[in-house]
Amino acid sequence: MMHAALGIWILSAVICVGRSQHDLNDTQTDQDTQIATSANSVSLVAAANKRFAFRLYRQLAAHADSRGKNIFFSPSSVSVALATLSVGARGRTHKQIFNGLGFNSTLLTQADVNQAFHALLERASRTSNGDTSEGTAVFMGNNSKPRPEFLETLKQSYHADGFTVDFANAADSANTINEYVKAKTNGKIEDLVKDPDPMTVMYLISYIYFKGKWATSFNPKRTHRSTFTVDGNTKVPVQMMNMENRFPLYRDQEINTWVLRLPFNGSYSMLLMLPDNMATLERVVSPGHVNKWLKFMKTRSYHIYIPKFSIKTSYTLNDVLTGMGMTDMFSDHADFNGIAEDVELKVSEVLHQATLDVDEAGATAAAATGVRIVLKSMIVYPVLKFDRPFMVMITEHNTKNILFVGKIINPNI
């Protein structure tokens, strides 16, 4: 009996080990599948972000307010801000935001996008040398009740900080948000938000800050006064930096454009494109061009001249994003049921500010995007208050006979 029992126990153990190994194989397969799916999602979102950058540029360039003016913005900041907004969007509103960002909803779910942005933000954090940072924040009205799952997704996937403010106190709430953005951008973006009205329920904030030192800096002693040709009729004075060295360059014959890559210390670079015709470059430039330029650049000896400059831009992106198909989110058709229950919300405005400073030592750039979410316009009924003397009648509807008539001077008598 002892031998029989021992044999059964050993057989059971072998079977269990076999099952355990099978489970381990299944687990490993599931993990490999998840990693592959995650990598594919990151690739799809990263590619969409690049396409979005040029689509947004063309919209800004074509916009009346931008014509003849500098254009500078962070597509990354705008993409992240709109992605956080999509977390709480539903139905057609969600579809429009996804389509506007260039996400193929048949290939990417919201969970995929959240996971991809988490990976991209983590990657940016790892490659940062301490002078680059990006992230998000959500500022909630003290009477608002966002869905816990919405806030949790923003925290886990988008590294969002969370704060409660009193939007009824416009000056204080604006100051709180602006001080946060100012701190995160090292003082570069100071006044993103202007006096939010009491209808404000939430602000979604996305920020990015970059400071890079040239791998080979310009000698300040060689910087000299020169001129910059704005157009055929206008020239302006500038401080022109210059350097003789070997640089990665590419001449794109198809669009008659010189492309110069100026490396920073670390993994970042600045690309400068000098076209024979700016309109042609703006019309056709795409992620494919950038890939081609970086792939086929050759290092050559050149004497380059680049102006020192400092620019600051500010945009309200409502019309631009509407032109990209994101219409419902600004209207009473908006569906943001994923943000909060029992309230009807819409986006009031999408604000964006950016700065760029270029000098002999390097370049500093910062940007922030603010998405203001408010209560939908509710039906406001005119007020008719019987709080002074009034007349009264009782009539019969069919005969229109007046049964009673009177005047009320004091209802307490």
C-alpha positions in Angstrom: 0.0 0.0 0.0 2.8 2.3 0.8 4.5 1.7 -2.6 1.1 2.3 -4.4 0.5 5.5 -2.6 4.1 6.7 -3.4 3.7 5.9 -7.0 0.5 7.9 -7.3 2.0 10.9 -5.5 5.0 10.9 -7.9 2.7 10.7 -10.9 0.7 13.6 -9.7 3.8 15.6 -9.1 5.0 14.9 -12.7 1.6 16.0 -14.1 1.7 19.2 -12.0 5.2 20.0 -13.1 4.1 19.5 -16.7 1.1 21.8 -16.3 3.3 24.4 -14.5 5.7 24.5 -17.4 2.8 24.8 -19.8 1.4 27.7 -17.8 4.9 29.3 -17.8 5.1 28.9 -21.6 1.6 30.4 -21.9 2.5 33.3 -19.6 5.7 34.0 -21.6 3.8 33.9 -24.8 1.2 36.4 -23.4 4.0 38.6 -22.2 5.7 38.5 -25.6 2.4 39.3 -27.3 1.8 42.2 -24.9 5.3 43.6 -25.5 4.9 43.3 -29.3 1.4 44.9 -29.1 2.8 47.7 -26.9 5.7 48.3 -29.3 3.3 48.4 -32.2 1.1 50.9 -30.5 4.0 53.2 -29.6 5.2 53.0 -33.2 1.7 53.9 -34.6 1.2 56.8 -32.1 4.7 58.2 -32.7 4.1 58.1 -36.4 0.7 59.8 -36.0 2.3 62.5 -33.8 4.8 63.3 -36.5 2.1 63.6 -39.2 0.0 65.7 -36.8 3.0 68.1 -36.3 3.0 69.1 -40.0 -0.8 69.1 -40.4 -1.0 71.5 -37.4 1.8 73.6 -38.9 0.0 74.0 -42.2 -3.2 75.0 -40.4 -1.3 77.6 -38.4 0.5 78.9 -41.4 -2.7 79.3 -43.3 -4.5 80.9 -40.5 -5.1 84.7 -41.0 -3.6 85.5 -37.6 -0.3 83.8 -38.4 0.3 85.3 -41.9 3.4 87.3 -42.0 4.3 86.3 -38.4 6.7 83.9 -36.8 5.3 80.5 -36.1 6.6 78.4 -33.3 4.7 75.7 -31.3 5.2 72.3 -29.7 3.2 69.6 -31.5 4.2 67.3 -28.7 2.5 69.5 -26.1 -0.6 69.8 -28.2 -0.8 66.1 -28.9 -0.4 65.1 -25.3 -3.0 67.7 -24.2 -5.6 66.4 -26.7 -4.8 62.8 -25.9 -5.5 63.4 -22.2 -8.8 65.1 -23.3 -9.7 62.0 -25.4 -9.5 59.9 -22.3 -12.8 61.5 -21.2 -14.4 61.8 -24.6 -17.1 59.5 -25.9 -19.0 58.8 -29.1 -18.5 61.2 -32.0 -16.5 63.6 -30.0 -13.9 60.9 -29.3 -13.8 59.9 -32.9 -13.2 63.4 -34.0 -10.3 63.9 -31.6 -8.8 60.6 -32.6 -9.1 61.4 -36.3 -7.8 64.9 -35.7 -4.7 63.5 -34.0 -4.3 61.0 -36.8 -5.0 57.9 -34.7 -6.5 55.0 -36.7 -9.3 53.8 -34.4 -9.4 50.4 -36.1 -5.7 49.9 -35.1 -5.6 51.8 -31.9 -7.9 51.8 -28.9 -7.9 54.5 -26.2 -6.1 52.0 -24.0 -3.4 51.6 -26.7 -3.0 55.3 -27.0 -2.7 55.7 -23.2 -0.1 53.0 -23.1 1.8 54.5 -26.0 2.0 58.0 -24.4 3.1 56.4 -21.1 5.9 54.7 -23.0 6.8 57.9 -24.9 6.8 60.1 -21.8 8.9 57.4 -20.0 11.4 57.3 -22.9 11.6 61.1 -22.9 12.4 61.1 -19.2 15.1 58.5 -19.7 16.8 60.3 -22.6 16.7 63.7 -20.8 20.0 65.1 -19.5 18.3 67.0 -16.8 17.6 70.1 -18.9 14.5 68.6 -20.7 11.2 67.8 -19.1 7.6 67.3 -20.1 4.4 66.3 -18.4 0.8 67.1 -17.7 -1.5 68.4 -14.9 -5.2 68.6 -14.2 -6.6 71.5 -12.3 -10.1 70.7 -11.0 -12.8 73.0 -9.7 -13.4 72.5 -6.0 -17.0 71.6 -6.6 -16.4 69.3 -9.6 -16.6 65.5 -9.3 -14.4 63.9 -12.0 -14.7 60.2 -12.5 -12.0 58.4 -10.4 -11.0 56.3 -13.4 -10.5 59.4 -15.6 -8.1 60.9 -13.0 -6.3 57.5 -12.5 -5.7 57.1 -16.2 -4.2 60.7 -16.4 -2.0 59.9 -13.4 -0.8 56.5 -14.6 -0.5 57.0 -18.3 0.2 60.7 -18.6 2.1 61.4 -15.4 -0.4 64.0 -14.5 -0.2 66.1 -11.3 -3.6 66.8 -9.8 -4.8 70.0 -8.1 -8.0 71.5 -6.8 -8.7 75.2 -7.3 -11.6 77.6 -6.8 -12.5 78.8 -10.3 -15.0 81.2 -8.7 -12.0 83.2 -7.7 -10.7 83.9 -11.2 -7.5 85.7 -10.2 -6.3 83.2 -7.7 -7.1 80.1 -9.8 -5.3 81.7 -12.9 -2.3 82.5 -10.7 -2.1 79.0 -9.3 -2.1 77.4 -12.8 0.3 80.0 -14.2 2.8 79.6 -11.4 2.7 75.8 -11.9 3.4 76.2 -15.7 6.1 78.9 -15.0 7.9 76.6 -12.6 7.7 73.6 -15.0 9.1 75.7 -17.9 11.8 77.4 -15.9 10.0 80.8 -16.2 9.6 80.7 -20.0 5.8 80.4 -20.1 4.4 82.9 -17.6 0.8 83.7 -18.4 -0.8 80.8 -20.2 -4.2 81.2 -18.5 -6.2 84.5 -18.4 -8.9 84.8 -15.8 -11.1 81.6 -16.1 -14.8 82.4 -15.6 -16.9 80.6 -13.0 -18.2 78.2 -15.6 -14.8 76.6 -15.7 -14.8 73.0 -14.4 -11.3 71.9 -15.3 -8.0 72.8 -17.0 -5.9 70.1 -18.6 -2.3 71.3 -18.9 0.6 69.9 -21.0 4.1 71.4 -20.8 7.5 70.8 -22.3 10.8 72.4 -21.6 14.1 72.0 -23.5 17.6 73.4 -23.0 20.4 72.2 -25.2 24.0 73.2 -25.5 25.6 73.1 -29.0 28.0 70.2 -29.4 30.3 72.9 -30.9 29.4 76.4 -29.6 29.7 79.6 -31.5 32.3 82.1 -30.5 30.6 85.2 -29.2 33.4 87.4 -30.5 32.6 86.5 -34.0 28.9 87.5 -33.7 28.4 90.7 -35.6 25.7 93.1 -36.8 24.1 92.1 -40.1 20.8 92.2 -41.9 18.0 89.7 -42.3 15.7 89.9 -45.4 12.1 89.5 -44.4 10.7 89.9 -47.9 11.5 91.8 -51.1 10.8 95.1 -49.5 11.9 94.6 -45.9 15.2 94.1 -44.2 15.9 94.1 -40.5 19.1 94.3 -38.4 20.2 91.1 -36.5 23.1 89.8 -34.5 24.5 87.1 -36.8 26.5 84.2 -35.3 28.9 82.4 -37.6 31.2 79.4 -37.5 33.5 77.5 -39.9 33.3 73.8 -39.2 32.1 70.4 -40.5 28.4 70.0 -40.4 25.8 67.4 -41.4 24.1 68.8 -44.5 21.6 67.8 -47.1 20.5 69.5 -50.3 17.0 68.3 -51.2 16.9 68.9 -54.9 13.2 68.0 -55.2 12.1 71.0 -53.1 15.3 73.1 -53.5 16.0 73.3 -49.8 19.2 73.2 -47.8 19.0 71.3 -44.5 21.5 71.8 -41.8 21.7 69.7 -38.6 23.2 71.4 -35.6 23.8 68.8 -32.8 23.3 69.5 -29.2 25.2 67.6 -26.5 23.3 64.4 -26.0 20.7 63.0 -28.4 19.0 66.2 -29.6 19.6 68.3 -32.7 18.2 71.4 -34.3 17.3 71.1 -38.0 17.4 74.3 -40.0 15.7 74.3 -43.5 16.7 77.1 -46.0 14.4 76.8 -49.0 14.5 78.7 -52.3 10.8 79.0 -52.0 9.2 78.9 -48.5 5.7 78.2 -49.8 6.8 75.1 -51.6 8.5 73.7 -48.5 5.6 74.5 -46.3 3.2 72.8 -48.7 5.0 69.5 -49.1 7.2 68.9 -46.0 6.3 65.7 -44.2 7.8 63.1 -41.8 9.2 61.3 -44.8 11.3 64.3 -45.7 12.8 64.5 -42.3 13.6 60.7 -42.4 15.2 61.2 -45.8 17.3 64.2 -44.7 18.6 62.5 -41.5 19.4 59.3 -43.5 21.3 60.9 -46.3 23.1 63.8 -44.7 26.8 64.1 -45.4 29.2 65.9 -43.1 30.8 68.8 -45.0 33.0 71.8 -44.3 30.9 75.0 -44.4 30.9 78.5 -43.1 27.5 79.0 -41.6 25.6 82.1 -40.4 22.7 81.9 -38.0 21.0 84.9 -36.3 20.6 85.1 -32.6 17.0 85.5 -31.8 14.3 85.2 -29.1 10.7 84.7 -30.1 7.5 84.0 -28.2 4.2 82.9 -29.7 0.7 82.6 -28.4 -2.3 80.8 -30.0 -5.9 80.1 -29.3 -6.3 76.9 -31.3 -10.1 76.6 -31.4 -10.4 77.6 -35.1 -7.3 75.6 -36.1 -8.5 72.4 -34.4 -12.0 72.9 -35.8 -10.4 73.1 -39.2 -8.8 69.7 -38.5 -12.2 68.1 -37.9 -12.4 68.5 -34.1 -15.7 70.4 -34.1 -18.0 68.8 -31.5 -15.7 69.3 -28.5 -16.2 73.1 -28.7 -20.0 72.9 -29.1 -23.0 71.7 -27.1 -22.7 68.4 -29.1 -19.6 67.6 -27.0 -19.7 64.3 -25.2 -17.2 64.2 -22.3 -19.2 61.8 -20.2 -15.9 60.0 -19.4 -14.7 63.0 -17.4 -17.5 63.4 -15.0 -21.0 62.1 -14.3 -24.2 64.2 -14.1 -22.7 67.3 -15.8 -22.6 68.3 -19.4 -19.1 69.5 -20.4 -17.5 71.1 -23.5 -14.1 72.6 -24.3 -14.1 76.4 -24.1 -10.7 77.1 -25.5 -7.3 75.4 -26.3 -4.5 77.8 -25.5 -0.9 77.3 -26.6 2.2 79.4 -25.9 5.8 78.7 -27.0 9.2 80.3 -26.7 12.5 79.8 -28.5 15.9 81.4 -27.7 18.9 80.7 -29.8 22.4 82.1 -29.0 26.1 81.2 -29.1 25.8 78.6 -26.4 22.8 76.7 -27.5 19.0 76.9 -27.6 16.2 77.0 -25.0 12.6 76.2 -25.9 9.4 75.8 -23.9 5.7 75.4 -24.6 2.5 74.8 -22.7 -1.0 73.9 -23.8 -4.1 74.6 -21.8 -7.5 73.0 -22.4 -10.3 74.8 -20.6 -13.3 72.6 -19.9 -16.6 74.3 -18.9 -20.2 73.5 -18.3 -22.2 73.4 -21.5 -24.4 76.4 -22.0 -27.6 75.7 -20.1 -31.1 77.0 -21.0 -31.5 80.3 -19.1 -35.1 81.2 -18.6 -36.1 84.9 -18.3 -37.0 85.8 -14.7 -40.6 87.1 -14.0 -41.0 87.7 -10.3 -44.4 88.7 -8.9 -42.9 90.6 -6.0 -44.9 93.8 -6.4 -48.6 94.6 -6.8 -50.3 92.7 -9.7 -53.6 92.0 -11.2 -55.3 88.6 -11.4 -58.2 87.2 -13.4 -60.0 83.8 -13.6 -61.3 83.0 -17.0 -63.1 80.1 -18.7 -61.1 78.8 -21.6 -63.8 78.0 -24.1 -66.1 81.0 -23.6 -63.3 83.3 -22.6 -65.6 84.5 -19.9 -63.9 86.4 -17.2 -65.0 84.9 -13.9 -63.0 86.9 -11.5 -60.7 89.9 -11.7 -58.7 91.6 -9.1 -55.5 93.3 -8.0 -53.2 92.1 -5.3 -51.6 94.9 -3.3 -50.5 92.9 -0.2 -50.8 89.1 -0.3 -50.5 89.0 3.5 -53.8 90.7 4.2 
